[in-house]
Amino acid sequence: MRMVCISDTHMRHETLDPLPDGDLLIHCGDFSSTGRAADVFGFCEWFADQQHKHKILIAGNHDLTLDLTYYRQNWQRFHRQAPEQAEQIAAFVHNHNGFHYLLDETICVEGFKCYGSPWQPVFFNWAFNQKRGAESQKRWRLIPQDTDILITHGPPYGIGDLCRSGVNAGCEDLLEAVQNSVRPKVHCFGHIHEGYGSYTDGTTQYINASSCSVRYIPNQAPIGLDL
């Protein structure tokens, strides 16, 4: 099976056309800028129209309206005049029949078990934040141990997570789960644009598929992998 990974397109997805051929297309979140309805709907139609037989989408910290609890409390920071209809936006994405949207869920594709989750350690005041330590550990214990392809928005600590400030923004608890419990064949993510690239620890292939550079220029190519 040929998988193609993209992430952090931030409404610049059409510049990626045409995407490389493959059986499975994965987007690791941050497909919008701030989760506005028009942006989400437009991206979803583009994503669903891609030629890949299987398509998986997760949210990222910029896809604000998909984190309903967060959005109810913080919408004025981003959408000052009026809130977006977050419940309707989330329902549209969850129920779309052109792709699989995963929110701490598993789906089997061509015999490979794929698990998707949008969370990352607290990153300023954005969506899908969780505290390091017990809260993160509880979240990552939900990942089934027979997962083949793990899809998260944020990276594990020390792998594709180095910010230009010199800070490693990845999650230590996610790294622990990946390397000592789950051991998936592939772990794909995004979030830290500067960390773009492919890495390995000898067991798992790690892919930071961020499509936009740190300056939000969509000049980082989709990453493909054969399984």
C-alpha positions in Angstrom: 0.0 0.0 0.0 1.3 3.5 -0.9 0.5 6.2 1.6 0.9 9.9 1.0 1.1 12.3 3.9 0.4 16.0 4.1 -0.2 18.4 7.0 -0.4 22.0 8.0 -1.7 23.2 4.7 -3.4 26.3 6.3 -5.7 27.0 3.3 -2.9 26.6 0.8 -3.9 23.1 -0.1 -4.7 23.8 -3.8 -1.0 24.7 -4.4 -0.2 21.0 -3.8 -2.2 19.9 -6.8 -1.6 17.4 -8.2 -0.8 15.3 -5.2 1.3 12.1 -5.8 -0.6 9.0 -6.5 -1.2 6.5 -3.7 -3.8 4.3 -2.0 -4.1 6.2 1.3 -4.0 10.0 1.7 -3.4 11.3 5.2 -3.8 14.9 6.4 -2.4 15.4 9.9 -4.3 18.6 10.8 -4.2 22.4 10.5 -6.0 22.4 7.2 -7.7 25.7 8.0 -6.5 29.0 9.5 -9.0 29.5 12.3 -11.7 27.0 11.5 -14.2 29.3 9.7 -17.1 27.5 8.0 -16.2 28.5 4.5 -12.6 27.4 4.9 -13.5 24.1 6.4 -16.2 23.3 3.9 -13.9 24.3 1.0 -11.0 22.2 2.2 -13.2 19.2 2.8 -14.5 19.2 -0.7 -11.0 19.5 -2.1 -9.8 16.7 0.1 -12.7 14.4 -0.8 -12.1 15.0 -4.5 -8.6 13.6 -4.4 -8.1 10.4 -6.4 -6.8 8.3 -3.5 -9.0 5.3 -2.6 -8.8 6.0 1.1 -8.5 9.3 2.9 -8.0 10.1 6.6 -8.2 13.5 8.2 -7.5 14.7 11.7 -7.8 18.2 13.2 -5.0 20.4 14.4 -4.7 23.3 16.8 -5.7 25.9 14.1 -9.0 24.0 13.3 -10.6 25.8 16.2 -14.3 25.0 15.6 -13.7 21.2 15.7 -12.7 21.5 19.4 -16.2 22.5 20.6 -15.4 23.0 24.3 -12.4 25.2 23.5 -14.3 27.2 20.8 -17.2 28.0 23.1 -14.8 29.6 25.6 -12.4 31.3 23.1 -14.2 32.2 19.9 -14.0 36.0 20.5 -10.2 35.9 20.3 -10.4 34.9 16.6 -13.9 35.7 15.4 -14.8 38.9 17.1 -18.0 39.9 15.3 -19.9 36.6 15.7 -19.1 33.0 16.5 -19.0 30.4 13.8 -21.6 27.6 14.0 -19.1 25.2 15.5 -21.6 22.4 16.1 -22.7 22.4 12.4 -19.1 22.6 11.2 -18.0 19.7 13.4 -21.0 17.6 12.3 -20.2 18.3 8.6 -16.6 17.1 9.0 -17.6 14.1 11.2 -20.3 12.9 8.8 -18.6 13.6 5.5 -18.7 10.5 3.3 -15.6 11.5 1.2 -13.0 10.7 3.9 -12.6 9.3 7.4 -12.3 11.9 10.1 -10.6 10.4 13.2 -11.0 11.9 16.7 -9.3 9.4 19.0 -10.5 6.6 16.8 -9.3 3.6 14.8 -10.1 2.6 11.2 -8.7 -0.4 9.2 -7.4 0.4 5.8 -6.2 -2.4 3.5 -5.4 -4.5 6.6 -3.5 -1.7 8.4 -5.0 -0.3 11.6 -4.9 3.5 11.6 -5.4 5.6 14.8 -5.9 9.3 14.7 -5.7 12.0 17.4 -5.5 15.8 17.2 -4.0 16.6 20.6 -0.7 18.2 21.5 0.9 19.6 24.7 -0.2 23.1 25.6 0.8 25.3 22.7 -0.1 28.9 23.5 -3.9 29.3 23.6 -5.0 27.1 20.7 -7.3 24.2 20.2 -6.7 20.6 21.2 -4.3 21.5 24.0 -3.6 19.1 26.8 -1.3 19.3 29.8 1.9 17.3 29.9 2.1 14.5 32.4 -1.0 12.7 33.7 -3.4 14.2 31.2 -1.3 13.4 28.2 -0.5 9.9 29.5 -4.2 9.2 29.9 -4.8 10.3 26.3 -2.1 8.2 24.8 -3.1 5.1 26.7 -6.2 5.1 24.4 -4.0 4.2 21.4 -4.5 0.5 20.7 -1.3 -1.5 20.9 -1.9 -3.1 17.6 -1.9 0.2 15.7 0.1 0.1 12.5 -0.3 3.7 11.4 -0.5 6.4 14.1 -1.6 9.8 13.1 -1.3 12.7 15.5 -1.1 16.5 15.0 1.8 17.0 17.3 5.1 15.2 17.2 6.7 13.1 19.8 9.5 14.7 21.8 12.8 14.9 20.0 11.6 13.8 16.6 10.7 16.4 14.0 9.7 18.8 16.8 12.6 21.4 16.9 11.3 24.9 16.7 13.4 27.7 15.2 13.6 29.1 18.8 15.6 26.0 19.7 12.8 24.5 21.8 11.7 20.9 21.3 7.9 21.2 21.3 7.0 17.5 21.1 5.3 15.4 23.7 7.5 13.2 26.0 4.5 11.0 26.9 3.7 10.4 23.3 7.3 9.3 22.6 7.0 6.9 25.6 3.8 5.4 24.2 5.1 5.1 20.7 8.5 3.5 21.6 7.6 1.4 24.6 4.0 0.4 24.1 2.5 0.8 20.6 5.5 0.5 18.3 3.6 1.4 15.1 5.1 0.9 11.7 4.5 4.5 10.9 3.9 7.6 13.0 2.9 10.7 11.0 2.3 14.2 12.3 2.9 17.9 11.6 2.4 21.0 13.8 6.1 22.1 13.9 6.7 23.2 10.4 10.5 23.4 10.8 10.6 19.7 11.7 9.4 18.6 8.2 11.0 15.3 7.1 11.3 11.6 7.6 13.0 9.9 10.6 13.4 6.5 12.1 14.3 4.8 15.3 14.8 1.4 13.7 11.3 0.2 14.5 9.0 3.1 13.6 9.1 5.4 10.6 8.3 9.0 11.7 7.0 11.5 9.2 6.6 15.2 9.9 4.5 16.0 6.8 4.0 19.8 7.3 3.3 21.2 3.9 4.0 24.9 4.9 7.3 26.2 6.0 7.8 28.2 9.2 6.8 31.3 7.1 3.6 29.5 5.9 4.9 29.1 2.4 3.6 25.7 1.0 6.9 24.6 -0.4 7.4 21.3 1.5 6.5 18.3 -0.7 4.0 15.6 0.3 5.8 12.6 1.8 5.1 9.1 0.4 5.8 5.7 1.9 5.2 2.1 0.8 3.9 -0.4 3.3 
